Amino acid sequence: MLPLGTPLPDFTLPDGEGRPHTLADLAGNCGLLVAFICNHCPYVKHINPVLAPLGAQLAELGVGMVAISSNDVETYPDDAPALMVQTAADERYTFRYLYDETQDAAKAFGAACTPDFYLFDAQLKLVYRGQFDTSRPNVGAPSGQDILRAVNALVAGKPPLAEQVPSMGCNIKWKPGNEPAYFQS
């Protein structure tokens, strides 16, 4: 896992329509939540109903939110940029959904699965990396409780949470030969 205190790996990535966005520019006054997601993953589909409301809630707290898809669209065409646009519209995302074609952003974050979450403070230093909540597909309703605890601590000026549980989901679909050293199939 990316060590706490790590600066935001800053990238300029396109949204599904090709418009470029810089991660740092998407941060709010209090910080930025970066979510690695994709269209086809059942773990992401499970939390999708609460992602848009979460984005709106974070914006009210001064925390920006951005989602990134890093999956290989040759092997997983359901994750293609045009379908990202459709997913964002269908789910009424309140945040940008960006495409990491080279998979360099996923590697820089040490992202391993979808969904995978990273919370950065106002200085864009990492204060949380881990799971959305304890729910899983067919097990509990998604609430975002782990993310919200981390965000509330951040906004209240408290230190990073002592307990941070790694994310669980579908592994990022790496392009053949592009798997990072930390990936074990």
C-alpha positions as CSV (number, residue, x, y, z in Angstrom):
1,M,0.0,0.0,0.0
2,L,1.1,3.5,-0.7
3,P,2.6,5.0,2.5
4,L,0.7,7.6,4.4
5,G,2.1,11.1,3.8
6,T,2.9,10.3,0.1
7,P,2.2,13.3,-2.1
8,L,-0.5,13.0,-4.7
9,P,0.8,11.4,-7.8
10,D,-0.3,14.1,-10.2
11,F,-1.5,13.2,-13.7
12,T,-3.4,14.8,-16.5
13,L,-5.9,12.2,-17.7
14,P,-8.7,12.5,-20.2
15,D,-12.4,11.9,-19.3
16,G,-14.4,9.5,-21.5
17,E,-14.9,12.2,-24.1
18,G,-11.1,13.0,-24.3
19,R,-11.1,16.3,-22.3
20,P,-7.9,16.4,-20.1
21,H,-8.1,17.0,-16.4
22,T,-5.3,17.4,-13.9
23,L,-5.9,15.5,-10.6
24,A,-4.6,18.3,-8.4
25,D,-7.0,20.7,-10.1
26,L,-9.9,18.5,-9.0
27,A,-9.0,18.8,-5.3
28,G,-11.3,20.8,-3.0
29,N,-10.0,23.1,-0.3
30,C,-9.7,20.3,2.2
31,G,-8.4,17.5,-0.1
32,L,-9.2,15.0,-2.8
33,L,-10.6,11.5,-2.9
34,V,-9.3,9.4,-5.7
35,A,-11.2,6.2,-6.6
36,F,-10.0,3.6,-9.0
37,I,-13.1,2.0,-10.5
38,C,-14.4,0.5,-13.8
39,N,-17.7,-0.2,-15.5
40,H,-17.8,-4.0,-15.3
41,C,-16.6,-4.9,-11.8
42,P,-19.4,-6.3,-9.5
43,Y,-17.7,-4.7,-6.5
44,V,-18.0,-1.3,-8.2
45,K,-21.6,-2.0,-9.4
46,H,-22.4,-2.8,-5.7
47,I,-21.3,0.6,-4.5
48,N,-22.4,2.7,-7.5
49,P,-25.7,3.7,-6.0
50,V,-23.9,5.6,-3.3
51,L,-20.9,7.0,-5.2
52,A,-22.8,10.0,-6.7
53,P,-24.3,11.1,-3.3
54,L,-20.9,10.6,-1.7
55,G,-19.3,12.9,-4.3
56,A,-21.9,15.6,-3.5
57,Q,-21.4,15.2,0.2
58,L,-17.6,15.4,-0.1
59,A,-18.0,18.6,-2.2
60,E,-20.0,20.2,0.6
61,L,-17.2,19.3,3.0
62,G,-14.5,20.9,0.7
63,V,-13.2,17.5,-0.5
64,G,-13.0,16.9,-4.3
65,M,-13.5,13.5,-5.8
66,V,-12.3,11.9,-9.0
67,A,-12.6,8.4,-10.4
68,I,-10.1,6.7,-12.7
69,S,-10.5,3.6,-14.8
70,S,-7.1,1.9,-15.7
71,N,-8.4,-1.3,-17.1
72,D,-7.2,-2.8,-20.4
73,V,-10.1,-2.0,-22.8
74,E,-8.8,-4.4,-25.4
75,T,-9.5,-7.3,-23.1
76,Y,-12.4,-5.6,-21.2
77,P,-14.3,-3.6,-23.8
78,D,-17.1,-2.8,-21.3
79,D,-14.6,-0.4,-19.7
80,A,-14.0,1.6,-22.9
81,P,-14.1,5.5,-22.6
82,A,-17.4,5.8,-24.5
83,L,-19.0,3.4,-22.0
84,M,-17.4,5.3,-19.1
85,V,-19.4,8.4,-20.3
86,Q,-22.6,6.3,-20.3
87,T,-21.9,4.8,-16.9
88,A,-21.2,8.3,-15.4
89,A,-24.5,9.5,-16.9
90,D,-26.5,6.5,-15.8
91,E,-25.1,6.6,-12.3
92,R,-25.3,10.4,-12.2
93,Y,-21.7,10.8,-11.0
94,T,-21.1,14.1,-9.4
95,F,-17.3,13.8,-10.1
96,R,-15.0,13.4,-13.1
97,Y,-14.5,9.8,-14.4
98,L,-11.0,9.7,-16.1
99,Y,-9.3,7.1,-18.3
100,D,-5.8,5.9,-17.6
101,E,-4.9,4.3,-20.9
102,T,-1.2,3.8,-20.1
103,Q,-2.0,2.5,-16.6
104,D,0.8,4.7,-15.3
105,A,-1.5,6.4,-12.8
106,A,-2.6,3.1,-11.4
107,K,1.0,2.1,-11.0
108,A,2.0,5.4,-9.3
109,F,-0.8,5.0,-6.8
110,G,0.0,1.3,-6.3
111,A,-3.7,0.6,-7.1
112,A,-4.5,-3.1,-7.1
113,C,-8.2,-3.5,-7.6
114,T,-11.5,-1.9,-8.3
115,P,-12.7,-0.2,-6.3
116,D,-9.5,1.2,-4.6
117,F,-9.6,4.5,-2.7
118,Y,-7.0,7.2,-1.8
119,L,-7.7,10.3,0.3
120,F,-5.4,13.2,0.2
121,D,-5.4,16.3,2.6
122,A,-5.3,20.0,1.7
123,Q,-1.6,19.7,1.1
124,L,-2.3,16.7,-1.2
125,K,-0.6,14.2,1.1
126,L,-2.1,10.8,1.5
127,V,-4.1,10.3,4.7
128,Y,-6.2,7.2,3.8
129,R,-5.9,4.3,1.4
130,G,-8.3,1.4,1.6
131,Q,-11.7,0.0,1.5
132,F,-15.0,1.9,0.9
133,D,-16.8,0.0,3.7
134,T,-17.3,-3.6,4.9
135,S,-20.1,-4.4,2.5
136,R,-19.5,-6.7,-0.5
137,P,-21.7,-7.8,-3.4
138,N,-24.6,-9.7,-1.9
139,V,-23.3,-8.9,1.6
140,G,-24.7,-5.8,3.2
141,A,-25.7,-2.4,1.9
142,P,-23.0,0.0,0.8
143,S,-22.6,3.0,3.1
144,G,-19.0,4.3,2.5
145,Q,-18.5,4.2,6.3
146,D,-14.7,3.7,6.1
147,I,-14.3,6.6,3.6
148,L,-16.6,8.9,5.6
149,R,-14.7,8.2,8.8
150,A,-11.5,9.1,7.1
151,V,-13.0,12.2,5.5
152,N,-14.6,13.4,8.8
153,A,-11.3,13.0,10.6
154,L,-9.5,15.0,7.8
155,V,-12.1,17.8,7.9
156,A,-11.9,17.9,11.7
157,G,-8.1,18.3,11.6
158,K,-7.5,14.9,13.2
159,P,-4.6,12.6,12.4
160,P,-5.1,9.8,9.8
161,L,-7.1,6.8,11.1
162,A,-5.0,4.2,12.8
163,E,-7.0,1.4,11.2
164,Q,-7.0,1.3,7.5
165,V,-8.3,-1.9,5.8
166,P,-7.0,-2.6,2.2
167,S,-9.6,-2.5,-0.5
168,M,-11.1,-5.7,-1.9
169,G,-12.5,-6.1,-5.4
170,C,-11.6,-7.2,-8.9
171,N,-7.9,-6.8,-9.8
172,I,-7.0,-4.1,-12.2
173,K,-7.0,-5.6,-15.7
174,W,-3.4,-5.0,-16.8
175,K,-2.4,-4.9,-20.4
176,P,-0.3,-8.0,-21.2
177,G,3.3,-7.3,-20.2
178,N,2.4,-4.1,-18.3
179,E,1.7,-5.7,-14.9
180,P,3.5,-3.9,-12.1
181,A,6.0,-5.6,-9.8
182,Y,3.5,-5.6,-6.9
183,F,0.9,-7.5,-9.0
184,Q,0.7,-11.2,-8.3
185,S,-1.8,-13.1,-10.4
